[in-house]
Amino acid sequence: MLRNGLEPWHLLIVAIVVIVLFGSKKLPDTARSLGRSMRILKSEAKALKEEGAAEPQGPDAAPAAPPVSRSGPAATDGRAR
């Protein structure tokens, strides 16, 4: 059924449907928002990748964060609750 893949007229139909659904005035804003979202996603993925590479990988590596107590939130000003 999809032996030939997408043909040019398929893309034309998709473009017409998108224009009808979103309207020609909203398309530039939608494309701009999509571009910003993709840029943010790329930068966050790159940051996670770099953060993962920066962590020690040895067997004697310390945990990244101390364990959290389930008794309640910790006091941040040094006073007991």
VOBA-1610 file (N, C-alpha, C; in pm, whole numbers, padded with zeros to 5 digits, always signed):
BEGIN
Met+00082-00118+00000Met+00000+00000+00000Met+00087+00126+00000Leu+00188+00131+00087Leu+00278+00246+00091Leu+00412+00211+00027Arg+00407+00141-00085Arg+00530+00101-00151Arg+00612+00220-00199Asn+00547+00320-00250Asn+00617+00434-00307Asn+00640+00545-00207Gly+00591+00532-00087Gly+00608+00637+00013Gly+00521+00758-00017Leu+00563+00872+00032Leu+00487+00994+00010Leu+00521+01054-00126Glu+00419+01088-00198Glu+00437+01154-00326Glu+00412+01302-00307Pro+00454+01385-00402Pro+00436+01531-00387Pro+00292+01573-00364Trp+00196+01506-00426Trp+00058+01548-00406Trp+00009+01513-00267His+00068+01413-00201His+00033+01384-00061His+00073+01503+00027Leu+00193+01553+00006Leu+00241+01668+00083Leu+00156+01792+00057Leu+00110+01809-00066Leu+00024+01921-00100Leu-00109+01913-00025Ile-00166+01794-00019Ile-00291+01776+00055Ile-00272+01803+00203Val-00162+01756+00261Val-00133+01780+00402Val-00117+01930+00427Ala-00047+02000+00338Ala-00028+02145+00353Ala-00162+02218+00347Ile-00249+02179+00257Ile-00380+02243+00246Ile-00463+02219+00372Val-00460+02097+00424Val-00534+02067+00547Val-00481+02149+00664Val-00350+02162+00675Val-00291+02241+00784Val-00332+02388+00772Ile-00330+02442+00652Ile-00369+02582+00632Ile-00517+02602+00666Val-00600+02507+00629Val-00743+02519+00659Val-00767+02508+00809Leu-00698+02417+00876Leu-00719+02398+01020Leu-00668+02516+01102Phe-00548+02562+01074Phe-00487+02666+01157Phe-00508+02807+01104Gly-00534+02822+00979Gly-00548+02954+00920Gly-00411+03010+00884Ser-00407+03090+00780Ser-00279+03139+00731Ser-00216+03242+00825Lys-00296+03307+00908Lys-00242+03408+00999Lys-00174+03345+01121Lys-00219+03229+01162Lys-00162+03165+01280Lys-00042+03077+01248Leu-00021+03043+01124Leu+00088+02952+01087Leu+00226+03005+01124Pro+00261+03133+01100Pro+00394+03180+01139Pro+00417+03173+01291Asp+00315+03207+01369Asp+00328+03199+01515Asp+00343+03054+01560Thr+00269+02965+01498Thr+00277+02824+01532Thr+00415+02769+01498Ala+00466+02805+01381Ala+00600+02758+01340Ala+00707+02815+01432Arg+00693+02940+01472Arg+00790+03003+01562Arg+00789+02932+01698Ser+00670+02903+01749Ser+00659+02832+01877Ser+00718+02692+01868Leu+00694+02626+01758Leu+00749+02492+01739Leu+00902+02498+01734Gly+00957+02599+01667Gly+01102+02615+01660Gly+01162+02641+01797Arg+01098+02726+01877Arg+01146+02752+02013Arg+01143+02625+02097Ser+01034+02550+02085Ser+01022+02426+02162Ser+01131+02327+02124Met+01159+02314+01995Met+01264+02224+01950Met+01401+02269+02000Arg+01426+02400+01999Arg+01553+02454+02048Arg+01570+02425+02196Ile+01464+02444+02275Ile+01469+02417+02418Ile+01492+02268+02442Leu+01422+02184+02367Leu+01437+02039+02382Leu+01581+01996+02352Lys+01639+02051+02245Lys+01778+02018+02211Lys+01875+02060+02320Ser+01856+02182+02373Ser+01949+02231+02475Ser+01936+02150+02604Glu+01814+02113+02641Glu+01795+02031+02761Glu+01854+01892+02744Ala+01837+01833+02626Ala+01894+01701+02601Ala+02046+01706+02606Lys+02103+01814+02550Lys+02248+01830+02552Lys+02298+01847+02695Ala+02225+01925+02777Ala+02263+01946+02917Ala+02257+01815+02995Leu+02152+01737+02972Leu+02142+01607+03041Leu+02255+01514+02999Lys+02289+01516+02872Lys+02398+01431+02823Lys+02531+01471+02886Glu+02556+01603+02893Glu+02680+01651+02954Glu+02681+01624+03104Glu+02568+01637+03169Glu+02559+01610+03313Glu+02585+01463+03341Gly+02533+01376+03256Gly+02556+01233+03272Gly+02701+01196+03253Ala+02769+01264+03164Ala+02910+01236+03138Ala+02998+01291+03250Ala+02952+01395+03321Ala+03032+01456+03426Ala+03026+01378+03558Glu+02924+01296+03576Glu+02912+01219+03701Glu+03015+01107+03704Pro+03071+01080+03822Pro+03167+00969+03834Pro+03097+00835+03812Gln+03167+00743+03747Gln+03107+00615+03713Gln+03172+00498+03786Gly+03258+00523+03883Gly+03328+00416+03953Gly+03240+00349+04057Pro+03285+00232+04110Pro+03206+00161+04211Pro+03204+00234+04345Asp+03303+00321+04370Asp+03306+00393+04497Asp+03248+00534+04483Ala+03170+00557+04379Ala+03110+00689+04355Ala+03002+00716+04459Ala+03001+00838+04509Ala+02901+00879+04608Ala+02767+00903+04539Pro+02656+00885+04611Pro+02526+00912+04550Pro+02512+01061+04518Ala+02431+01092+04417Ala+02416+01229+04370Ala+02346+01317+04473Ala+02250+01262+04548Ala+02175+01342+04645Ala+02158+01259+04773Pro+02154+01324+04888Pro+02132+01249+05011Pro+01990+01194+05015Pro+01967+01085+05088Pro+01833+01028+05096Pro+01737+01127+05162Val+01613+01122+05120Val+01511+01213+05170Val+01429+01144+05277Ser+01407+01213+05388Ser+01325+01159+05496Ser+01179+01175+05460Arg+01098+01076+05489Arg+00956+01083+05458Arg+00873+01137+05574Ser+00939+01179+05683Ser+00865+01227+05799Ser+00808+01366+05777Gly+00861+01442+05686Gly+00809+01576+05660Gly+00917+01663+05600Pro+00881+01784+05561Pro+00981+01872+05501Pro+01083+01918+05604Ala+01205+01935+05559Ala+01312+01979+05648Ala+01303+02130+05670Ala+01343+02176+05787Ala+01345+02318+05815Ala+01464+02380+05744Thr+01445+02490+05676Thr+01553+02550+05599Thr+01624+02661+05675Asp+01568+02707+05785Asp+01630+02817+05857Asp+01706+02769+05982Gly+01715+02638+06003Gly+01792+02586+06116Gly+01708+02566+06242Arg+01586+02611+06245Arg+01502+02592+06363Arg+01427+02460+06355Ala+01406+02398+06467Ala+01327+02274+06471Ala+01181+02308+06463Arg+01103+02220+06409Arg+00960+02245+06394Arg+00882+02178+06502
//
